[in-house]
């Protein structure tokens, strides 16, 4: 009888411990995205969500991943500030045994809205945590239905190559962005001029 009682107590303690770990992880995720949406990149909730050096994969978790060193003033964070980046998530599933969180995430910015992609981009994202509840690895599985941003802005790029080649050649490199505050401001100016010229974006 006594051994049965001990087993029950241990079982309940295990459940309690598991529930506490899940609560910690859920709160970390919630605080991280709240900080991101407020552009509080130097806050503890944001800075301490991931390890100082973490790794990211896109599509499949194969190979060494992309190494990322935390920088609260990185180019993409400057871009997010300039364009009011906003992130939402749902369907969060916490796996305590594997120390991971999987959920459906959505990203929108004023830039995407400007070019007609108001819905933004969605992905299934998985975070793996270390023993200190900090993310060490991230996998993005992008929704195949996401529209191509590069295809969307193609008319503007072609127009700019004729009408403002110096600007477009500086801010749009090899079909990619060089994110920064200045880059974002240059894009805002280009979008205004393009719009005034009667330019539109493809559907």
MODELLER restraints for C-alpha pairs under 7 A, 6 or more apart:
rsr = mdl.restraints
at = mdl.atoms
rsr.add(forms.Gaussian(group=physical.xy_distance, feature=features.Distance(at['CA:18:A'], at['CA:96:A']), mean=6.85, stdev=0.5))
rsr.add(forms.Gaussian(group=physical.xy_distance, feature=features.Distance(at['CA:22:A'], at['CA:94:A']), mean=6.50, stdev=0.5))
rsr.add(forms.Gaussian(group=physical.xy_distance, feature=features.Distance(at['CA:22:A'], at['CA:96:A']), mean=6.56, stdev=0.5))
rsr.add(forms.Gaussian(group=physical.xy_distance, feature=features.Distance(at['CA:25:A'], at['CA:133:A']), mean=6.83, stdev=0.5))
rsr.add(forms.Gaussian(group=physical.xy_distance, feature=features.Distance(at['CA:28:A'], at['CA:49:A']), mean=6.71, stdev=0.5))
rsr.add(forms.Gaussian(group=physical.xy_distance, feature=features.Distance(at['CA:31:A'], at['CA:45:A']), mean=5.68, stdev=0.5))
rsr.add(forms.Gaussian(group=physical.xy_distance, feature=features.Distance(at['CA:32:A'], at['CA:45:A']), mean=5.34, stdev=0.5))
rsr.add(forms.Gaussian(group=physical.xy_distance, feature=features.Distance(at['CA:32:A'], at['CA:46:A']), mean=4.90, stdev=0.5))
rsr.add(forms.Gaussian(group=physical.xy_distance, feature=features.Distance(at['CA:32:A'], at['CA:49:A']), mean=6.37, stdev=0.5))
rsr.add(forms.Gaussian(group=physical.xy_distance, feature=features.Distance(at['CA:33:A'], at['CA:87:A']), mean=6.66, stdev=0.5))
rsr.add(forms.Gaussian(group=physical.xy_distance, feature=features.Distance(at['CA:35:A'], at['CA:41:A']), mean=6.75, stdev=0.5))
rsr.add(forms.Gaussian(group=physical.xy_distance, feature=features.Distance(at['CA:35:A'], at['CA:45:A']), mean=6.54, stdev=0.5))
rsr.add(forms.Gaussian(group=physical.xy_distance, feature=features.Distance(at['CA:35:A'], at['CA:46:A']), mean=5.84, stdev=0.5))
rsr.add(forms.Gaussian(group=physical.xy_distance, feature=features.Distance(at['CA:36:A'], at['CA:46:A']), mean=6.84, stdev=0.5))
rsr.add(forms.Gaussian(group=physical.xy_distance, feature=features.Distance(at['CA:37:A'], at['CA:85:A']), mean=6.57, stdev=0.5))
rsr.add(forms.Gaussian(group=physical.xy_distance, feature=features.Distance(at['CA:37:A'], at['CA:86:A']), mean=5.18, stdev=0.5))
rsr.add(forms.Gaussian(group=physical.xy_distance, feature=features.Distance(at['CA:37:A'], at['CA:87:A']), mean=6.47, stdev=0.5))
rsr.add(forms.Gaussian(group=physical.xy_distance, feature=features.Distance(at['CA:39:A'], at['CA:81:A']), mean=6.11, stdev=0.5))
rsr.add(forms.Gaussian(group=physical.xy_distance, feature=features.Distance(at['CA:41:A'], at['CA:47:A']), mean=6.49, stdev=0.5))
rsr.add(forms.Gaussian(group=physical.xy_distance, feature=features.Distance(at['CA:41:A'], at['CA:72:A']), mean=5.15, stdev=0.5))
rsr.add(forms.Gaussian(group=physical.xy_distance, feature=features.Distance(at['CA:42:A'], at['CA:72:A']), mean=5.66, stdev=0.5))
rsr.add(forms.Gaussian(group=physical.xy_distance, feature=features.Distance(at['CA:48:A'], at['CA:134:A']), mean=6.75, stdev=0.5))
rsr.add(forms.Gaussian(group=physical.xy_distance, feature=features.Distance(at['CA:49:A'], at['CA:134:A']), mean=5.26, stdev=0.5))
rsr.add(forms.Gaussian(group=physical.xy_distance, feature=features.Distance(at['CA:49:A'], at['CA:135:A']), mean=6.11, stdev=0.5))
rsr.add(forms.Gaussian(group=physical.xy_distance, feature=features.Distance(at['CA:50:A'], at['CA:134:A']), mean=4.87, stdev=0.5))
rsr.add(forms.Gaussian(group=physical.xy_distance, feature=features.Distance(at['CA:50:A'], at['CA:135:A']), mean=4.22, stdev=0.5))
rsr.add(forms.Gaussian(group=physical.xy_distance, feature=features.Distance(at['CA:50:A'], at['CA:136:A']), mean=6.07, stdev=0.5))
rsr.add(forms.Gaussian(group=physical.xy_distance, feature=features.Distance(at['CA:51:A'], at['CA:134:A']), mean=5.57, stdev=0.5))
rsr.add(forms.Gaussian(group=physical.xy_distance, feature=features.Distance(at['CA:51:A'], at['CA:135:A']), mean=5.80, stdev=0.5))
rsr.add(forms.Gaussian(group=physical.xy_distance, feature=features.Distance(at['CA:51:A'], at['CA:136:A']), mean=5.55, stdev=0.5))
rsr.add(forms.Gaussian(group=physical.xy_distance, feature=features.Distance(at['CA:52:A'], at['CA:69:A']), mean=5.70, stdev=0.5))
rsr.add(forms.Gaussian(group=physical.xy_distance, feature=features.Distance(at['CA:52:A'], at['CA:70:A']), mean=5.24, stdev=0.5))
rsr.add(forms.Gaussian(group=physical.xy_distance, feature=features.Distance(at['CA:53:A'], at['CA:67:A']), mean=6.86, stdev=0.5))
rsr.add(forms.Gaussian(group=physical.xy_distance, feature=features.Distance(at['CA:53:A'], at['CA:68:A']), mean=5.55, stdev=0.5))
rsr.add(forms.Gaussian(group=physical.xy_distance, feature=features.Distance(at['CA:53:A'], at['CA:69:A']), mean=4.54, stdev=0.5))
rsr.add(forms.Gaussian(group=physical.xy_distance, feature=features.Distance(at['CA:53:A'], at['CA:70:A']), mean=6.42, stdev=0.5))
rsr.add(forms.Gaussian(group=physical.xy_distance, feature=features.Distance(at['CA:54:A'], at['CA:67:A']), mean=5.96, stdev=0.5))
rsr.add(forms.Gaussian(group=physical.xy_distance, feature=features.Distance(at['CA:54:A'], at['CA:68:A']), mean=5.32, stdev=0.5))
rsr.add(forms.Gaussian(group=physical.xy_distance, feature=features.Distance(at['CA:54:A'], at['CA:69:A']), mean=6.65, stdev=0.5))
rsr.add(forms.Gaussian(group=physical.xy_distance, feature=features.Distance(at['CA:54:A'], at['CA:136:A']), mean=4.74, stdev=0.5))
rsr.add(forms.Gaussian(group=physical.xy_distance, feature=features.Distance(at['CA:54:A'], at['CA:137:A']), mean=5.71, stdev=0.5))
rsr.add(forms.Gaussian(group=physical.xy_distance, feature=features.Distance(at['CA:55:A'], at['CA:65:A']), mean=5.43, stdev=0.5))
rsr.add(forms.Gaussian(group=physical.xy_distance, feature=features.Distance(at['CA:55:A'], at['CA:66:A']), mean=5.21, stdev=0.5))
rsr.add(forms.Gaussian(group=physical.xy_distance, feature=features.Distance(at['CA:55:A'], at['CA:67:A']), mean=4.67, stdev=0.5))
rsr.add(forms.Gaussian(group=physical.xy_distance, feature=features.Distance(at['CA:55:A'], at['CA:68:A']), mean=5.94, stdev=0.5))
rsr.add(forms.Gaussian(group=physical.xy_distance, feature=features.Distance(at['CA:55:A'], at['CA:136:A']), mean=6.42, stdev=0.5))
rsr.add(forms.Gaussian(group=physical.xy_distance, feature=features.Distance(at['CA:55:A'], at['CA:137:A']), mean=4.87, stdev=0.5))
rsr.add(forms.Gaussian(group=physical.xy_distance, feature=features.Distance(at['CA:55:A'], at['CA:138:A']), mean=6.37, stdev=0.5))
rsr.add(forms.Gaussian(group=physical.xy_distance, feature=features.Distance(at['CA:56:A'], at['CA:65:A']), mean=5.19, stdev=0.5))
rsr.add(forms.Gaussian(group=physical.xy_distance, feature=features.Distance(at['CA:56:A'], at['CA:66:A']), mean=4.94, stdev=0.5))
rsr.add(forms.Gaussian(group=physical.xy_distance, feature=features.Distance(at['CA:56:A'], at['CA:67:A']), mean=6.67, stdev=0.5))
rsr.add(forms.Gaussian(group=physical.xy_distance, feature=features.Distance(at['CA:56:A'], at['CA:137:A']), mean=5.79, stdev=0.5))
rsr.add(forms.Gaussian(group=physical.xy_distance, feature=features.Distance(at['CA:56:A'], at['CA:138:A']), mean=4.73, stdev=0.5))
rsr.add(forms.Gaussian(group=physical.xy_distance, feature=features.Distance(at['CA:56:A'], at['CA:139:A']), mean=5.80, stdev=0.5))
rsr.add(forms.Gaussian(group=physical.xy_distance, feature=features.Distance(at['CA:57:A'], at['CA:65:A']), mean=5.13, stdev=0.5))
rsr.add(forms.Gaussian(group=physical.xy_distance, feature=features.Distance(at['CA:57:A'], at['CA:66:A']), mean=6.36, stdev=0.5))
rsr.add(forms.Gaussian(group=physical.xy_distance, feature=features.Distance(at['CA:57:A'], at['CA:138:A']), mean=6.29, stdev=0.5))
rsr.add(forms.Gaussian(group=physical.xy_distance, feature=features.Distance(at['CA:57:A'], at['CA:139:A']), mean=4.76, stdev=0.5))
rsr.add(forms.Gaussian(group=physical.xy_distance, feature=features.Distance(at['CA:57:A'], at['CA:140:A']), mean=6.26, stdev=0.5))
rsr.add(forms.Gaussian(group=physical.xy_distance, feature=features.Distance(at['CA:58:A'], at['CA:139:A']), mean=5.78, stdev=0.5))
rsr.add(forms.Gaussian(group=physical.xy_distance, feature=features.Distance(at['CA:58:A'], at['CA:140:A']), mean=4.77, stdev=0.5))
rsr.add(forms.Gaussian(group=physical.xy_distance, feature=features.Distance(at['CA:58:A'], at['CA:141:A']), mean=6.01, stdev=0.5))
rsr.add(forms.Gaussian(group=physical.xy_distance, feature=features.Distance(at['CA:59:A'], at['CA:140:A']), mean=5.99, stdev=0.5))
rsr.add(forms.Gaussian(group=physical.xy_distance, feature=features.Distance(at['CA:59:A'], at['CA:141:A']), mean=4.66, stdev=0.5))
rsr.add(forms.Gaussian(group=physical.xy_distance, feature=features.Distance(at['CA:59:A'], at['CA:142:A']), mean=6.73, stdev=0.5))
rsr.add(forms.Gaussian(group=physical.xy_distance, feature=features.Distance(at['CA:61:A'], at['CA:139:A']), mean=6.54, stdev=0.5))
rsr.add(forms.Gaussian(group=physical.xy_distance, feature=features.Distance(at['CA:75:A'], at['CA:179:A']), mean=4.77, stdev=0.5))
rsr.add(forms.Gaussian(group=physical.xy_distance, feature=features.Distance(at['CA:75:A'], at['CA:180:A']), mean=4.49, stdev=0.5))
rsr.add(forms.Gaussian(group=physical.xy_distance, feature=features.Distance(at['CA:76:A'], at['CA:179:A']), mean=5.42, stdev=0.5))
rsr.add(forms.Gaussian(group=physical.xy_distance, feature=features.Distance(at['CA:76:A'], at['CA:180:A']), mean=6.60, stdev=0.5))
rsr.add(forms.Gaussian(group=physical.xy_distance, feature=features.Distance(at['CA:78:A'], at['CA:180:A']), mean=5.27, stdev=0.5))
rsr.add(forms.Gaussian(group=physical.xy_distance, feature=features.Distance(at['CA:78:A'], at['CA:181:A']), mean=5.21, stdev=0.5))
rsr.add(forms.Gaussian(group=physical.xy_distance, feature=features.Distance(at['CA:79:A'], at['CA:179:A']), mean=5.69, stdev=0.5))
rsr.add(forms.Gaussian(group=physical.xy_distance, feature=features.Distance(at['CA:79:A'], at['CA:180:A']), mean=5.40, stdev=0.5))
rsr.add(forms.Gaussian(group=physical.xy_distance, feature=features.Distance(at['CA:79:A'], at['CA:181:A']), mean=5.74, stdev=0.5))
rsr.add(forms.Gaussian(group=physical.xy_distance, feature=features.Distance(at['CA:79:A'], at['CA:184:A']), mean=6.02, stdev=0.5))
rsr.add(forms.Gaussian(group=physical.xy_distance, feature=features.Distance(at['CA:82:A'], at['CA:181:A']), mean=6.24, stdev=0.5))
rsr.add(forms.Gaussian(group=physical.xy_distance, feature=features.Distance(at['CA:82:A'], at['CA:184:A']), mean=6.33, stdev=0.5))
rsr.add(forms.Gaussian(group=physical.xy_distance, feature=features.Distance(at['CA:83:A'], at['CA:109:A']), mean=5.53, stdev=0.5))
rsr.add(forms.Gaussian(group=physical.xy_distance, feature=features.Distance(at['CA:83:A'], at['CA:110:A']), mean=5.00, stdev=0.5))
rsr.add(forms.Gaussian(group=physical.xy_distance, feature=features.Distance(at['CA:83:A'], at['CA:111:A']), mean=5.94, stdev=0.5))
rsr.add(forms.Gaussian(group=physical.xy_distance, feature=features.Distance(at['CA:84:A'], at['CA:109:A']), mean=5.63, stdev=0.5))
rsr.add(forms.Gaussian(group=physical.xy_distance, feature=features.Distance(at['CA:84:A'], at['CA:110:A']), mean=6.07, stdev=0.5))
rsr.add(forms.Gaussian(group=physical.xy_distance, feature=features.Distance(at['CA:85:A'], at['CA:108:A']), mean=5.89, stdev=0.5))
rsr.add(forms.Gaussian(group=physical.xy_distance, feature=features.Distance(at['CA:85:A'], at['CA:109:A']), mean=4.39, stdev=0.5))
rsr.add(forms.Gaussian(group=physical.xy_distance, feature=features.Distance(at['CA:86:A'], at['CA:107:A']), mean=5.91, stdev=0.5))
rsr.add(forms.Gaussian(group=physical.xy_distance, feature=features.Distance(at['CA:86:A'], at['CA:108:A']), mean=5.35, stdev=0.5))
rsr.add(forms.Gaussian(group=physical.xy_distance, feature=features.Distance(at['CA:86:A'], at['CA:109:A']), mean=6.12, stdev=0.5))
rsr.add(forms.Gaussian(group=physical.xy_distance, feature=features.Distance(at['CA:87:A'], at['CA:106:A']), mean=5.65, stdev=0.5))
rsr.add(forms.Gaussian(group=physical.xy_distance, feature=features.Distance(at['CA:87:A'], at['CA:107:A']), mean=4.74, stdev=0.5))
rsr.add(forms.Gaussian(group=physical.xy_distance, feature=features.Distance(at['CA:87:A'], at['CA:108:A']), mean=6.56, stdev=0.5))
rsr.add(forms.Gaussian(group=physical.xy_distance, feature=features.Distance(at['CA:88:A'], at['CA:105:A']), mean=5.74, stdev=0.5))
rsr.add(forms.Gaussian(group=physical.xy_distance, feature=features.Distance(at['CA:88:A'], at['CA:106:A']), mean=5.29, stdev=0.5))
rsr.add(forms.Gaussian(group=physical.xy_distance, feature=features.Distance(at['CA:88:A'], at['CA:107:A']), mean=6.79, stdev=0.5))
rsr.add(forms.Gaussian(group=physical.xy_distance, feature=features.Distance(at['CA:89:A'], at['CA:103:A']), mean=6.64, stdev=0.5))
rsr.add(forms.Gaussian(group=physical.xy_distance, feature=features.Distance(at['CA:89:A'], at['CA:104:A']), mean=5.48, stdev=0.5))
rsr.add(forms.Gaussian(group=physical.xy_distance, feature=features.Distance(at['CA:89:A'], at['CA:105:A']), mean=4.23, stdev=0.5))
rsr.add(forms.Gaussian(group=physical.xy_distance, feature=features.Distance(at['CA:89:A'], at['CA:106:A']), mean=6.17, stdev=0.5))
rsr.add(forms.Gaussian(group=physical.xy_distance, feature=features.Distance(at['CA:90:A'], at['CA:103:A']), mean=6.04, stdev=0.5))
rsr.add(forms.Gaussian(group=physical.xy_distance, feature=features.Distance(at['CA:90:A'], at['CA:104:A']), mean=5.43, stdev=0.5))
rsr.add(forms.Gaussian(group=physical.xy_distance, feature=features.Distance(at['CA:90:A'], at['CA:105:A']), mean=6.64, stdev=0.5))
rsr.add(forms.Gaussian(group=physical.xy_distance, feature=features.Distance(at['CA:91:A'], at['CA:103:A']), mean=5.26, stdev=0.5))
rsr.add(forms.Gaussian(group=physical.xy_distance, feature=features.Distance(at['CA:91:A'], at['CA:104:A']), mean=5.98, stdev=0.5))
rsr.add(forms.Gaussian(group=physical.xy_distance, feature=features.Distance(at['CA:92:A'], at['CA:101:A']), mean=6.78, stdev=0.5))
rsr.add(forms.Gaussian(group=physical.xy_distance, feature=features.Distance(at['CA:92:A'], at['CA:102:A']), mean=5.73, stdev=0.5))
rsr.add(forms.Gaussian(group=physical.xy_distance, feature=features.Distance(at['CA:92:A'], at['CA:103:A']), mean=4.31, stdev=0.5))
rsr.add(forms.Gaussian(group=physical.xy_distance, feature=features.Distance(at['CA:93:A'], at['CA:101:A']), mean=5.65, stdev=0.5))
rsr.add(forms.Gaussian(group=physical.xy_distance, feature=features.Distance(at['CA:93:A'], at['CA:102:A']), mean=5.26, stdev=0.5))
rsr.add(forms.Gaussian(group=physical.xy_distance, feature=features.Distance(at['CA:93:A'], at['CA:103:A']), mean=6.22, stdev=0.5))
rsr.add(forms.Gaussian(group=physical.xy_distance, feature=features.Distance(at['CA:94:A'], at['CA:100:A']), mean=6.05, stdev=0.5))
rsr.add(forms.Gaussian(group=physical.xy_distance, feature=features.Distance(at['CA:94:A'], at['CA:101:A']), mean=4.59, stdev=0.5))
rsr.add(forms.Gaussian(group=physical.xy_distance, feature=features.Distance(at['CA:94:A'], at['CA:102:A']), mean=6.65, stdev=0.5))
rsr.add(forms.Gaussian(group=physical.xy_distance, feature=features.Distance(at['CA:95:A'], at['CA:101:A']), mean=6.21, stdev=0.5))
rsr.add(forms.Gaussian(group=physical.xy_distance, feature=features.Distance(at['CA:99:A'], at['CA:128:A']), mean=5.81, stdev=0.5))
rsr.add(forms.Gaussian(group=physical.xy_distance, feature=features.Distance(at['CA:99:A'], at['CA:129:A']), mean=5.35, stdev=0.5))
rsr.add(forms.Gaussian(group=physical.xy_distance, feature=features.Distance(at['CA:100:A'], at['CA:126:A']), mean=6.75, stdev=0.5))
rsr.add(forms.Gaussian(group=physical.xy_distance, feature=features.Distance(at['CA:100:A'], at['CA:127:A']), mean=5.39, stdev=0.5))
rsr.add(forms.Gaussian(group=physical.xy_distance, feature=features.Distance(at['CA:100:A'], at['CA:128:A']), mean=4.33, stdev=0.5))
rsr.add(forms.Gaussian(group=physical.xy_distance, feature=features.Distance(at['CA:100:A'], at['CA:129:A']), mean=5.93, stdev=0.5))
rsr.add(forms.Gaussian(group=physical.xy_distance, feature=features.Distance(at['CA:101:A'], at['CA:126:A']), mean=5.48, stdev=0.5))
rsr.add(forms.Gaussian(group=physical.xy_distance, feature=features.Distance(at['CA:101:A'], at['CA:127:A']), mean=5.18, stdev=0.5))
rsr.add(forms.Gaussian(group=physical.xy_distance, feature=features.Distance(at['CA:101:A'], at['CA:128:A']), mean=6.66, stdev=0.5))
rsr.add(forms.Gaussian(group=physical.xy_distance, feature=features.Distance(at['CA:102:A'], at['CA:124:A']), mean=6.97, stdev=0.5))
rsr.add(forms.Gaussian(group=physical.xy_distance, feature=features.Distance(at['CA:102:A'], at['CA:125:A']), mean=5.64, stdev=0.5))
rsr.add(forms.Gaussian(group=physical.xy_distance, feature=features.Distance(at['CA:102:A'], at['CA:126:A']), mean=4.29, stdev=0.5))
rsr.add(forms.Gaussian(group=physical.xy_distance, feature=features.Distance(at['CA:102:A'], at['CA:127:A']), mean=6.52, stdev=0.5))
rsr.add(forms.Gaussian(group=physical.xy_distance, feature=features.Distance(at['CA:103:A'], at['CA:124:A']), mean=5.66, stdev=0.5))
rsr.add(forms.Gaussian(group=physical.xy_distance, feature=features.Distance(at['CA:103:A'], at['CA:125:A']), mean=5.58, stdev=0.5))
rsr.add(forms.Gaussian(group=physical.xy_distance, feature=features.Distance(at['CA:103:A'], at['CA:126:A']), mean=6.64, stdev=0.5))
rsr.add(forms.Gaussian(group=physical.xy_distance, feature=features.Distance(at['CA:104:A'], at['CA:123:A']), mean=5.85, stdev=0.5))
rsr.add(forms.Gaussian(group=physical.xy_distance, feature=features.Distance(at['CA:104:A'], at['CA:124:A']), mean=4.58, stdev=0.5))
rsr.add(forms.Gaussian(group=physical.xy_distance, feature=features.Distance(at['CA:104:A'], at['CA:125:A']), mean=6.29, stdev=0.5))
rsr.add(forms.Gaussian(group=physical.xy_distance, feature=features.Distance(at['CA:105:A'], at['CA:122:A']), mean=5.58, stdev=0.5))
rsr.add(forms.Gaussian(group=physical.xy_distance, feature=features.Distance(at['CA:105:A'], at['CA:123:A']), mean=5.43, stdev=0.5))
rsr.add(forms.Gaussian(group=physical.xy_distance, feature=features.Distance(at['CA:105:A'], at['CA:124:A']), mean=6.15, stdev=0.5))
rsr.add(forms.Gaussian(group=physical.xy_distance, feature=features.Distance(at['CA:105:A'], at['CA:125:A']), mean=6.61, stdev=0.5))
rsr.add(forms.Gaussian(group=physical.xy_distance, feature=features.Distance(at['CA:106:A'], at['CA:120:A']), mean=6.80, stdev=0.5))
rsr.add(forms.Gaussian(group=physical.xy_distance, feature=features.Distance(at['CA:106:A'], at['CA:121:A']), mean=5.63, stdev=0.5))
rsr.add(forms.Gaussian(group=physical.xy_distance, feature=features.Distance(at['CA:106:A'], at['CA:122:A']), mean=4.28, stdev=0.5))
rsr.add(forms.Gaussian(group=physical.xy_distance, feature=features.Distance(at['CA:106:A'], at['CA:123:A']), mean=6.54, stdev=0.5))
rsr.add(forms.Gaussian(group=physical.xy_distance, feature=features.Distance(at['CA:107:A'], at['CA:120:A']), mean=5.44, stdev=0.5))
rsr.add(forms.Gaussian(group=physical.xy_distance, feature=features.Distance(at['CA:107:A'], at['CA:121:A']), mean=5.23, stdev=0.5))
rsr.add(forms.Gaussian(group=physical.xy_distance, feature=features.Distance(at['CA:107:A'], at['CA:122:A']), mean=6.29, stdev=0.5))
rsr.add(forms.Gaussian(group=physical.xy_distance, feature=features.Distance(at['CA:108:A'], at['CA:118:A']), mean=6.98, stdev=0.5))
rsr.add(forms.Gaussian(group=physical.xy_distance, feature=features.Distance(at['CA:108:A'], at['CA:119:A']), mean=6.71, stdev=0.5))
rsr.add(forms.Gaussian(group=physical.xy_distance, feature=features.Distance(at['CA:108:A'], at['CA:120:A']), mean=4.38, stdev=0.5))
rsr.add(forms.Gaussian(group=physical.xy_distance, feature=features.Distance(at['CA:108:A'], at['CA:121:A']), mean=6.63, stdev=0.5))
rsr.add(forms.Gaussian(group=physical.xy_distance, feature=features.Distance(at['CA:112:A'], at['CA:118:A']), mean=5.98, stdev=0.5))
rsr.add(forms.Gaussian(group=physical.xy_distance, feature=features.Distance(at['CA:112:A'], at['CA:120:A']), mean=6.28, stdev=0.5))
rsr.add(forms.Gaussian(group=physical.xy_distance, feature=features.Distance(at['CA:115:A'], at['CA:152:A']), mean=6.95, stdev=0.5))
rsr.add(forms.Gaussian(group=physical.xy_distance, feature=features.Distance(at['CA:115:A'], at['CA:153:A']), mean=6.84, stdev=0.5))
rsr.add(forms.Gaussian(group=physical.xy_distance, feature=features.Distance(at['CA:115:A'], at['CA:201:A']), mean=6.41, stdev=0.5))
rsr.add(forms.Gaussian(group=physical.xy_distance, feature=features.Distance(at['CA:121:A'], at['CA:146:A']), mean=5.71, stdev=0.5))
rsr.add(forms.Gaussian(group=physical.xy_distance, feature=features.Distance(at['CA:122:A'], at['CA:142:A']), mean=6.30, stdev=0.5))
rsr.add(forms.Gaussian(group=physical.xy_distance, feature=features.Distance(at['CA:122:A'], at['CA:143:A']), mean=5.66, stdev=0.5))
rsr.add(forms.Gaussian(group=physical.xy_distance, feature=features.Distance(at['CA:122:A'], at['CA:146:A']), mean=6.89, stdev=0.5))
rsr.add(forms.Gaussian(group=physical.xy_distance, feature=features.Distance(at['CA:123:A'], at['CA:140:A']), mean=6.25, stdev=0.5))
rsr.add(forms.Gaussian(group=physical.xy_distance, feature=features.Distance(at['CA:123:A'], at['CA:141:A']), mean=5.36, stdev=0.5))
rsr.add(forms.Gaussian(group=physical.xy_distance, feature=features.Distance(at['CA:123:A'], at['CA:142:A']), mean=4.20, stdev=0.5))
rsr.add(forms.Gaussian(group=physical.xy_distance, feature=features.Distance(at['CA:123:A'], at['CA:143:A']), mean=5.11, stdev=0.5))
rsr.add(forms.Gaussian(group=physical.xy_distance, feature=features.Distance(at['CA:124:A'], at['CA:140:A']), mean=6.07, stdev=0.5))
rsr.add(forms.Gaussian(group=physical.xy_distance, feature=features.Distance(at['CA:124:A'], at['CA:141:A']), mean=5.07, stdev=0.5))
rsr.add(forms.Gaussian(group=physical.xy_distance, feature=features.Distance(at['CA:124:A'], at['CA:142:A']), mean=6.42, stdev=0.5))
rsr.add(forms.Gaussian(group=physical.xy_distance, feature=features.Distance(at['CA:125:A'], at['CA:139:A']), mean=5.64, stdev=0.5))
rsr.add(forms.Gaussian(group=physical.xy_distance, feature=features.Distance(at['CA:125:A'], at['CA:140:A']), mean=4.75, stdev=0.5))
rsr.add(forms.Gaussian(group=physical.xy_distance, feature=features.Distance(at['CA:125:A'], at['CA:141:A']), mean=6.23, stdev=0.5))
rsr.add(forms.Gaussian(group=physical.xy_distance, feature=features.Distance(at['CA:126:A'], at['CA:138:A']), mean=5.65, stdev=0.5))
rsr.add(forms.Gaussian(group=physical.xy_distance, feature=features.Distance(at['CA:126:A'], at['CA:139:A']), mean=5.16, stdev=0.5))
rsr.add(forms.Gaussian(group=physical.xy_distance, feature=features.Distance(at['CA:126:A'], at['CA:140:A']), mean=6.79, stdev=0.5))
rsr.add(forms.Gaussian(group=physical.xy_distance, feature=features.Distance(at['CA:127:A'], at['CA:135:A']), mean=6.11, stdev=0.5))
rsr.add(forms.Gaussian(group=physical.xy_distance, feature=features.Distance(at['CA:127:A'], at['CA:137:A']), mean=5.90, stdev=0.5))
rsr.add(forms.Gaussian(group=physical.xy_distance, feature=features.Distance(at['CA:127:A'], at['CA:138:A']), mean=4.69, stdev=0.5))
rsr.add(forms.Gaussian(group=physical.xy_distance, feature=features.Distance(at['CA:127:A'], at['CA:139:A']), mean=6.71, stdev=0.5))
rsr.add(forms.Gaussian(group=physical.xy_distance, feature=features.Distance(at['CA:128:A'], at['CA:135:A']), mean=5.47, stdev=0.5))
rsr.add(forms.Gaussian(group=physical.xy_distance, feature=features.Distance(at['CA:128:A'], at['CA:136:A']), mean=5.93, stdev=0.5))
rsr.add(forms.Gaussian(group=physical.xy_distance, feature=features.Distance(at['CA:128:A'], at['CA:137:A']), mean=5.15, stdev=0.5))
rsr.add(forms.Gaussian(group=physical.xy_distance, feature=features.Distance(at['CA:128:A'], at['CA:138:A']), mean=6.42, stdev=0.5))
rsr.add(forms.Gaussian(group=physical.xy_distance, feature=features.Distance(at['CA:129:A'], at['CA:135:A']), mean=4.23, stdev=0.5))
rsr.add(forms.Gaussian(group=physical.xy_distance, feature=features.Distance(at['CA:129:A'], at['CA:136:A']), mean=5.66, stdev=0.5))
rsr.add(forms.Gaussian(group=physical.xy_distance, feature=features.Distance(at['CA:130:A'], at['CA:136:A']), mean=6.25, stdev=0.5))
rsr.add(forms.Gaussian(group=physical.xy_distance, feature=features.Distance(at['CA:150:A'], at['CA:175:A']), mean=6.98, stdev=0.5))
rsr.add(forms.Gaussian(group=physical.xy_distance, feature=features.Distance(at['CA:152:A'], at['CA:201:A']), mean=6.12, stdev=0.5))
rsr.add(forms.Gaussian(group=physical.xy_distance, feature=features.Distance(at['CA:152:A'], at['CA:202:A']), mean=5.73, stdev=0.5))
rsr.add(forms.Gaussian(group=physical.xy_distance, feature=features.Distance(at['CA:153:A'], at['CA:201:A']), mean=6.38, stdev=0.5))
rsr.add(forms.Gaussian(group=physical.xy_distance, feature=features.Distance(at['CA:155:A'], at['CA:201:A']), mean=6.32, stdev=0.5))
rsr.add(forms.Gaussian(group=physical.xy_distance, feature=features.Distance(at['CA:156:A'], at['CA:194:A']), mean=6.87, stdev=0.5))
rsr.add(forms.Gaussian(group=physical.xy_distance, feature=features.Distance(at['CA:157:A'], at['CA:168:A']), mean=6.85, stdev=0.5))
rsr.add(forms.Gaussian(group=physical.xy_distance, feature=features.Distance(at['CA:160:A'], at['CA:168:A']), mean=6.05, stdev=0.5))
rsr.add(forms.Gaussian(group=physical.xy_distance, feature=features.Distance(at['CA:161:A'], at['CA:168:A']), mean=6.53, stdev=0.5))
rsr.add(forms.Gaussian(group=physical.xy_distance, feature=features.Distance(at['CA:171:A'], at['CA:177:A']), mean=6.35, stdev=0.5))
rsr.add(forms.Gaussian(group=physical.xy_distance, feature=features.Distance(at['CA:171:A'], at['CA:178:A']), mean=6.18, stdev=0.5))
rsr.add(forms.Gaussian(group=physical.xy_distance, feature=features.Distance(at['CA:171:A'], at['CA:183:A']), mean=5.90, stdev=0.5))
rsr.add(forms.Gaussian(group=physical.xy_distance, feature=features.Distance(at['CA:172:A'], at['CA:178:A']), mean=6.82, stdev=0.5))
